[in-house]
Structures are given as structure tokens and as C-alpha cells.
Amino acid sequence: MANTASLIICEHCDSVYHKVELAKHQKALCQRCGAVLQRYNGLNIQQRLALSVTAAVFWIFANFYPVMSISLKGLHNSATLWDSVLALSTGPITFIAGVAAISIIIAPLFQLVLLIWVLCFALASKRSPAFKTCMRWLETLRPWSMLEVCLLGAMVAVFKLAGLLDVLPGIGLIALAILSLLIIRIAGRDIRDLWDTLP
């Protein structure tokens, strides 16, 4: 049986290539369709685990602290991400509330839990129990995690409301911004190299 460990398949056009060692800031592109096959990853296991735990802390801040506070004529109100989902669920667009909950709260949480689970065992140079299932779920959850879209929407709301009300960005918004950057860095396509680095 042929050894396929050194091969990589383009997920867009199914072209097959040999994996290459990449230098800093390099990426390998498919010659047929131009899709990204590999990216250089400068993080080791310890750094990834540390960033994952940090992201989990920021997830807590982003979900349980106000994203923004508004005030008008002595009346004050603040909203968290959970409050926004609950507000959507009470109207005629309950389905959107479910999608919002999955994309900005549940999917990022599961991503972080799975990453921490896999990386804790990777720190000891071994695969975690249910490693294959975890890696498949990480790939499945990646497109569902839309924190950057939520962040953009929250920032637009802050700027729009600032002309009408007194708006104060909250701890949750800052945490959401940092969490978005961390998720992009640690839960992107570069997790695939764990298949090769772990026995």
C-alpha cells in the first residue's frame, strides 16, 4: 500500500500535491485553482494551548459582560451577546436567534473546548481520545464561527447610535475583538498539521 502521509489534496479541485516545508510568511497554492493548500504556522503546541486558554477566558468576558451601554435622559441600558440573542428570539425571526446563538456563542465555545482537549494531549506528544472526531468537528465548526461578523455589526451599531444616544463600548466588545483575532489565529486551517505531528 502506498504511503500517502506526504500528500495533500486541494479541497476545491481535488488536485494532489506533495507537502513542502514552508518558510515564515509563505503559503502553498494549488496550481490548478489557486486555493491555499498550506500556510506557514509559527506556533508550537505550548503556544497554541496558551492562546486557546486565553481565548476561552476572553469568551467568558465577551459573553457575560456588556458589549455596549446606552443612556438617554437619565435612562441607562446595557446588552450582552446573550441579551441580543434573547431579543431576537422574542420576535417573528426566532430562527435567526438560533443561527446567531450558534455562530457567535456556541460554535466558538465548542471550537475552544475541542482545541484545548486536543492540545492538552498533544503537549504530551500523543493523540487525545476521539482525536479523529475532534479534528473533524473543528473543521465542521470553522465556517459556523462568525465572531468577526458579530464584531463588525456591534461596531456599526456603536457608531450609528452614537449620533442619537450616549453610547459607551463595554468590556464585552473589547473581549469580542480580541477573541475574534485569537480564534482566527488558532482555529484556522493550520490545525491540520496536528495530523502529521502527533503519532
C-alpha positions as a Markdown table, in Angstrom:
| # | Residue | x | y | z |
|---|---|---|---|---|
| 1 | Met | 0.0 | 0.0 | 0.0 |
| 2 | Ala | 1.4 | 3.4 | -1.0 |
| 3 | Asn | 2.4 | 5.9 | 1.7 |
| 4 | Thr | 0.1 | 8.9 | 1.4 |
| 5 | Ala | 1.3 | 10.8 | 4.5 |
| 6 | Ser | 3.4 | 13.3 | 2.4 |
| 7 | Leu | 0.5 | 14.1 | 0.1 |
| 8 | Ile | -2.0 | 16.9 | 0.3 |
| 9 | Ile | -5.3 | 17.3 | -1.6 |
| 10 | Cys | -6.8 | 20.6 | -2.7 |
| 11 | Glu | -10.3 | 20.7 | -1.2 |
| 12 | His | -11.6 | 22.7 | -4.1 |
| 13 | Cys | -10.5 | 20.9 | -7.2 |
| 14 | Asp | -9.0 | 17.6 | -5.7 |
| 15 | Ser | -5.6 | 18.1 | -7.2 |
| 16 | Val | -2.9 | 16.1 | -5.3 |
| 17 | Tyr | 0.5 | 17.6 | -4.3 |
| 18 | His | 3.4 | 16.6 | -2.1 |
| 19 | Lys | 3.7 | 18.6 | 1.1 |
| 20 | Val | 6.6 | 21.1 | 1.3 |
| 21 | Glu | 8.4 | 22.8 | 4.2 |
| 22 | Leu | 7.3 | 26.4 | 4.3 |
| 23 | Ala | 9.4 | 29.4 | 5.5 |
| 24 | Lys | 8.0 | 32.2 | 7.5 |
| 25 | His | 5.0 | 34.1 | 5.8 |
| 26 | Gln | 4.9 | 31.5 | 3.0 |
| 27 | Lys | 1.9 | 29.6 | 1.7 |
| 28 | Ala | 1.4 | 26.9 | -0.9 |
| 29 | Leu | -1.2 | 27.5 | -3.6 |
| 30 | Cys | -2.9 | 25.0 | -5.9 |
| 31 | Gln | -1.6 | 25.3 | -9.4 |
| 32 | Arg | -5.0 | 24.5 | -10.9 |
| 33 | Cys | -7.4 | 26.7 | -9.0 |
| 34 | Gly | -5.2 | 28.9 | -6.8 |
| 35 | Ala | -6.7 | 27.8 | -3.5 |
| 36 | Val | -4.5 | 27.8 | -0.4 |
| 37 | Leu | -3.1 | 24.3 | 0.4 |
| 38 | Gln | -0.8 | 25.1 | 3.3 |
| 39 | Arg | 0.2 | 28.1 | 5.4 |
| 40 | Tyr | 3.3 | 28.6 | 7.5 |
| 41 | Asn | 2.4 | 28.1 | 11.2 |
| 42 | Gly | 4.9 | 29.6 | 13.6 |
| 43 | Leu | 3.2 | 28.4 | 16.7 |
| 44 | Asn | 4.3 | 25.3 | 18.7 |
| 45 | Ile | 1.9 | 23.2 | 20.8 |
| 46 | Gln | 2.6 | 25.2 | 24.0 |
| 47 | Gln | 1.9 | 28.5 | 22.3 |
| 48 | Arg | -1.3 | 27.2 | 20.7 |
| 49 | Leu | -2.6 | 25.8 | 24.1 |
| 50 | Ala | -1.8 | 29.1 | 25.8 |
| 51 | Leu | -3.6 | 31.1 | 23.2 |
| 52 | Ser | -6.6 | 28.7 | 23.4 |
| 53 | Val | -6.9 | 29.0 | 27.1 |
| 54 | Thr | -6.6 | 32.8 | 26.8 |
| 55 | Ala | -9.3 | 32.8 | 24.1 |
| 56 | Ala | -11.5 | 30.8 | 26.5 |
| 57 | Val | -11.1 | 33.5 | 29.1 |
| 58 | Phe | -12.0 | 36.2 | 26.6 |
| 59 | Trp | -15.0 | 34.1 | 25.5 |
| 60 | Ile | -16.3 | 34.4 | 29.1 |
| 61 | Phe | -15.7 | 38.1 | 29.2 |
| 62 | Ala | -17.3 | 38.6 | 25.7 |
| 63 | Asn | -20.5 | 36.6 | 26.7 |
| 64 | Phe | -21.1 | 37.8 | 30.3 |
| 65 | Tyr | -20.0 | 41.5 | 30.2 |
| 66 | Pro | -21.9 | 44.2 | 28.3 |
| 67 | Val | -21.0 | 44.8 | 24.7 |
| 68 | Met | -22.3 | 48.3 | 24.9 |
| 69 | Ser | -24.1 | 50.6 | 27.3 |
| 70 | Ile | -26.5 | 53.3 | 26.2 |
| 71 | Ser | -28.1 | 56.2 | 28.0 |
| 72 | Leu | -30.7 | 58.8 | 27.2 |
| 73 | Lys | -32.1 | 61.4 | 29.6 |
| 74 | Gly | -31.0 | 59.6 | 32.7 |
| 75 | Leu | -32.2 | 56.1 | 31.5 |
| 76 | His | -29.4 | 53.5 | 31.2 |
| 77 | Asn | -29.4 | 50.1 | 29.5 |
| 78 | Ser | -26.7 | 47.6 | 28.6 |
| 79 | Ala | -26.7 | 44.5 | 26.5 |
| 80 | Thr | -24.6 | 41.3 | 26.3 |
| 81 | Leu | -24.4 | 38.8 | 23.4 |
| 82 | Trp | -26.9 | 36.7 | 25.3 |
| 83 | Asp | -29.3 | 39.6 | 25.5 |
| 84 | Ser | -29.1 | 40.1 | 21.7 |
| 85 | Val | -30.0 | 36.5 | 21.1 |
| 86 | Leu | -32.9 | 36.7 | 23.6 |
| 87 | Ala | -34.2 | 39.9 | 21.9 |
| 88 | Leu | -34.2 | 38.1 | 18.5 |
| 89 | Ser | -36.0 | 35.1 | 20.0 |
| 90 | Thr | -39.0 | 37.1 | 21.1 |
| 91 | Gly | -39.9 | 38.4 | 17.7 |
| 92 | Pro | -41.1 | 36.8 | 14.5 |
| 93 | Ile | -37.5 | 35.8 | 13.5 |
| 94 | Thr | -36.8 | 33.2 | 16.1 |
| 95 | Phe | -34.9 | 31.1 | 13.5 |
| 96 | Ile | -32.3 | 34.0 | 13.2 |
| 97 | Ala | -31.9 | 33.9 | 17.0 |
| 98 | Gly | -30.9 | 30.2 | 16.8 |
| 99 | Val | -28.4 | 30.9 | 14.0 |
| 100 | Ala | -27.0 | 33.9 | 15.9 |
| 101 | Ala | -26.6 | 31.8 | 19.1 |
| 102 | Ile | -24.8 | 29.1 | 17.1 |
| 103 | Ser | -22.5 | 31.4 | 15.2 |
| 104 | Ile | -21.4 | 33.8 | 17.9 |
| 105 | Ile | -21.7 | 31.8 | 21.1 |
| 106 | Ile | -22.0 | 28.0 | 20.7 |
| 107 | Ala | -19.6 | 27.3 | 17.8 |
| 108 | Pro | -16.7 | 29.4 | 19.2 |
| 109 | Leu | -17.2 | 27.7 | 22.6 |
| 110 | Phe | -17.0 | 24.2 | 21.1 |
| 111 | Gln | -14.0 | 25.2 | 19.0 |
| 112 | Leu | -12.1 | 26.3 | 22.1 |
| 113 | Val | -13.1 | 23.2 | 24.2 |
| 114 | Leu | -12.1 | 20.8 | 21.4 |
| 115 | Leu | -8.8 | 22.7 | 20.8 |
| 116 | Ile | -7.9 | 22.7 | 24.5 |
| 117 | Trp | -8.8 | 19.0 | 24.7 |
| 118 | Val | -6.7 | 18.0 | 21.7 |
| 119 | Leu | -3.7 | 20.3 | 22.6 |
| 120 | Cys | -3.5 | 19.1 | 26.2 |
| 121 | Phe | -2.8 | 15.6 | 25.0 |
| 122 | Ala | -0.6 | 16.9 | 22.1 |
| 123 | Leu | 1.6 | 18.6 | 24.8 |
| 124 | Ala | 2.4 | 15.0 | 25.9 |
| 125 | Ser | 3.1 | 14.1 | 22.3 |
| 126 | Lys | 0.1 | 11.8 | 22.0 |
| 127 | Arg | -3.3 | 11.9 | 20.3 |
| 128 | Ser | -6.3 | 12.6 | 22.5 |
| 129 | Pro | -9.2 | 10.1 | 22.9 |
| 130 | Ala | -11.6 | 10.6 | 19.9 |
| 131 | Phe | -8.8 | 12.6 | 18.1 |
| 132 | Lys | -10.3 | 12.0 | 14.7 |
| 133 | Thr | -13.8 | 13.0 | 15.7 |
| 134 | Cys | -12.4 | 16.2 | 17.4 |
| 135 | Met | -10.4 | 17.2 | 14.3 |
| 136 | Arg | -13.4 | 16.6 | 12.0 |
| 137 | Trp | -15.6 | 18.7 | 14.3 |
| 138 | Leu | -13.1 | 21.5 | 14.3 |
| 139 | Glu | -13.2 | 21.6 | 10.5 |
| 140 | Thr | -17.0 | 21.5 | 10.6 |
| 141 | Leu | -17.3 | 24.3 | 13.2 |
| 142 | Arg | -14.8 | 26.6 | 11.5 |
| 143 | Pro | -17.3 | 28.1 | 8.9 |
| 144 | Trp | -20.0 | 28.4 | 11.6 |
| 145 | Ser | -17.9 | 30.6 | 13.9 |
| 146 | Met | -18.7 | 34.1 | 12.8 |
| 147 | Leu | -17.4 | 36.3 | 15.6 |
| 148 | Glu | -15.8 | 38.8 | 13.2 |
| 149 | Val | -19.3 | 39.4 | 11.6 |
| 150 | Cys | -20.8 | 39.9 | 15.0 |
| 151 | Leu | -17.9 | 42.3 | 15.9 |
| 152 | Leu | -18.4 | 44.3 | 12.7 |
| 153 | Gly | -22.2 | 44.5 | 13.4 |
| 154 | Ala | -21.6 | 45.7 | 17.0 |
| 155 | Met | -19.1 | 48.4 | 15.9 |
| 156 | Val | -21.6 | 49.6 | 13.3 |
| 157 | Ala | -24.3 | 49.8 | 15.9 |
| 158 | Val | -22.0 | 51.8 | 18.3 |
| 159 | Phe | -21.2 | 54.3 | 15.5 |
| 160 | Lys | -24.8 | 54.6 | 14.4 |
| 161 | Leu | -26.2 | 55.0 | 17.9 |
| 162 | Ala | -23.5 | 57.5 | 18.9 |
| 163 | Gly | -25.2 | 60.2 | 17.0 |
| 164 | Leu | -28.5 | 59.7 | 18.8 |
| 165 | Leu | -27.6 | 58.4 | 22.3 |
| 166 | Asp | -24.8 | 58.3 | 24.7 |
| 167 | Val | -23.0 | 55.1 | 23.8 |
| 168 | Leu | -20.2 | 53.5 | 25.8 |
| 169 | Pro | -18.5 | 50.4 | 24.4 |
| 170 | Gly | -18.3 | 47.8 | 27.1 |
| 171 | Ile | -15.8 | 45.2 | 28.2 |
| 172 | Gly | -17.7 | 42.6 | 26.2 |
| 173 | Leu | -16.9 | 44.5 | 22.9 |
| 174 | Ile | -13.2 | 44.7 | 23.6 |
| 175 | Ala | -13.1 | 41.0 | 24.6 |
| 176 | Leu | -15.1 | 40.1 | 21.5 |
| 177 | Ala | -12.5 | 41.9 | 19.3 |
| 178 | Ile | -9.6 | 40.1 | 21.0 |
| 179 | Leu | -11.4 | 36.8 | 20.9 |
| 180 | Ser | -12.1 | 37.2 | 17.1 |
| 181 | Leu | -8.4 | 37.7 | 16.4 |
| 182 | Leu | -7.4 | 34.7 | 18.6 |
| 183 | Ile | -9.9 | 32.3 | 17.0 |
| 184 | Ile | -8.7 | 33.3 | 13.6 |
| 185 | Arg | -5.1 | 32.6 | 14.6 |
| 186 | Ile | -5.5 | 29.3 | 16.5 |
| 187 | Ala | -8.6 | 27.6 | 14.9 |
| 188 | Gly | -7.8 | 28.3 | 11.2 |
| 189 | Arg | -6.5 | 25.8 | 8.7 |
| 190 | Asp | -3.2 | 25.4 | 10.4 |
| 191 | Ile | -4.6 | 22.9 | 12.9 |
| 192 | Arg | -4.4 | 20.3 | 10.2 |
| 193 | Asp | -0.7 | 19.8 | 10.8 |
| 194 | Leu | -1.6 | 18.1 | 14.1 |
| 195 | Trp | -2.4 | 15.0 | 12.0 |
| 196 | Asp | 1.2 | 14.8 | 11.0 |
| 197 | Thr | 3.0 | 15.9 | 14.2 |
| 198 | Leu | 1.2 | 13.5 | 16.5 |
| 199 | Pro | 1.9 | 9.8 | 16.4 |
